[in-house]
């Protein structure tokens, strides 16, 4: 009888571990959100800029969003992974910023404040 109870406890423990592992695997598919604001050096919001998230592994553009007139932005449904953040002005000219790499975790919201660097002359 003692051996049977021990096997029952072991079986329950295995079910709990398997359930926990499945839950963690499901969480890997939950997309996240990248949101924030783009500011100039004076702290003013910069509108109508194009933000792009480029997959570090493939070099492929995965997400694109335009800032509001206040410089705020929200990119939703972002899959977990590493991305390069690039900012462009109208006319497709890349703008230098203080932000470069974004590491997205499953189901998380990442809040960014991106500062535009002065233009090189």
C-alpha positions as CSV (number, residue, x, y, z in Angstrom):
1,X,0.0,0.0,0.0
2,X,2.9,2.4,0.8
3,X,4.4,1.8,-2.5
4,X,1.1,2.4,-4.3
5,X,0.8,5.8,-2.5
6,X,4.3,6.7,-3.4
7,X,3.5,6.0,-7.1
8,X,0.3,8.0,-6.9
9,X,2.2,11.0,-5.4
10,X,4.8,10.7,-8.2
11,X,2.1,10.6,-10.9
12,X,0.5,13.7,-9.5
13,X,3.9,15.5,-9.3
14,X,4.6,14.6,-12.9
15,X,1.1,15.9,-14.0
16,X,1.8,19.2,-12.2
17,X,5.3,19.5,-13.8
18,X,3.9,18.8,-17.2
19,X,1.1,21.3,-16.8
20,X,3.6,24.0,-15.6
21,X,5.9,23.3,-18.6
22,X,3.0,23.5,-21.1
23,X,1.9,26.8,-19.5
24,X,5.4,28.2,-20.0
25,X,5.5,27.1,-23.6
26,X,2.2,28.7,-24.3
27,X,3.4,32.0,-22.8
28,X,6.2,32.1,-25.4
29,X,3.6,32.8,-28.1
30,X,2.0,35.7,-26.2
31,X,2.9,38.9,-28.1
32,X,4.0,42.0,-26.3
33,X,3.7,45.8,-26.7
34,X,6.4,48.4,-27.4
35,X,5.2,51.9,-26.5
36,X,6.7,55.2,-25.6
37,X,7.6,58.6,-27.0
38,X,10.3,60.1,-29.3
39,X,11.7,63.4,-28.0
40,X,14.3,65.9,-29.3
41,X,17.2,67.0,-27.1
42,X,15.0,69.8,-25.6
43,X,12.4,67.2,-24.5
44,X,9.8,68.0,-27.1
45,X,7.7,65.2,-28.7
46,X,8.6,64.5,-32.3
47,X,5.7,63.6,-34.5
48,X,5.4,61.8,-37.8
49,X,8.5,59.8,-37.6
50,X,8.6,56.2,-38.7
51,X,9.7,53.6,-36.2
52,X,10.8,50.2,-37.4
53,X,11.7,47.0,-35.5
54,X,14.2,44.9,-37.5
55,X,14.7,41.3,-36.5
56,X,18.4,41.0,-35.4
57,X,18.6,37.4,-36.6
58,X,17.2,37.9,-40.1
59,X,17.7,41.6,-40.8
60,X,14.0,41.7,-41.9
61,X,11.7,44.6,-40.9
62,X,9.0,43.0,-38.7
63,X,7.1,46.0,-37.4
64,X,6.5,49.6,-38.4
65,X,4.6,52.5,-36.8
66,X,4.4,56.3,-37.1
67,X,4.6,58.6,-34.1
68,X,1.7,60.8,-33.2
69,X,2.1,64.5,-33.3
70,X,3.2,64.4,-29.6
71,X,5.9,61.8,-30.5
72,X,4.0,59.0,-28.8
73,X,3.8,55.5,-30.4
74,X,2.5,52.0,-29.8
75,X,3.5,48.9,-31.6
76,X,1.4,45.9,-30.6
77,X,1.5,42.2,-31.3
78,X,5.3,42.1,-31.1
79,X,6.7,38.6,-30.9
80,X,9.4,37.8,-28.3
81,X,12.9,38.3,-29.7
82,X,15.7,40.8,-30.3
83,X,15.1,43.7,-32.6
84,X,17.1,46.7,-33.8
85,X,15.1,49.9,-33.5
86,X,15.4,52.4,-36.3
87,X,13.8,55.8,-36.7
88,X,13.2,57.5,-40.0
89,X,12.1,60.9,-41.1
90,X,9.8,61.4,-44.0
91,X,11.7,60.7,-47.1
92,X,13.2,57.5,-45.6
93,X,16.2,59.2,-44.0
94,X,17.4,57.4,-40.9
95,X,17.7,59.5,-37.8
96,X,20.3,59.0,-35.1
97,X,18.8,58.1,-31.7
98,X,20.0,56.9,-28.3
99,X,18.0,53.6,-28.6
100,X,19.3,50.8,-30.7
101,X,18.3,47.3,-29.3
102,X,14.9,46.1,-28.2
103,X,14.6,42.8,-26.3
104,X,11.0,41.7,-26.3
105,X,9.8,39.2,-23.7
106,X,6.6,37.2,-24.2
107,X,3.5,39.1,-23.1
108,X,5.3,42.1,-21.7
109,X,4.9,45.8,-22.3
110,X,8.2,47.7,-23.0
111,X,8.1,51.4,-22.3
112,X,10.7,53.5,-24.2
113,X,11.7,57.1,-24.3
114,X,13.8,57.6,-27.4
115,X,16.0,60.7,-27.7
116,X,16.9,62.0,-31.1
117,X,20.6,62.9,-31.3
118,X,21.8,66.1,-33.0
119,X,22.3,65.9,-36.7
120,X,25.9,65.6,-37.8
121,X,27.1,68.5,-39.9
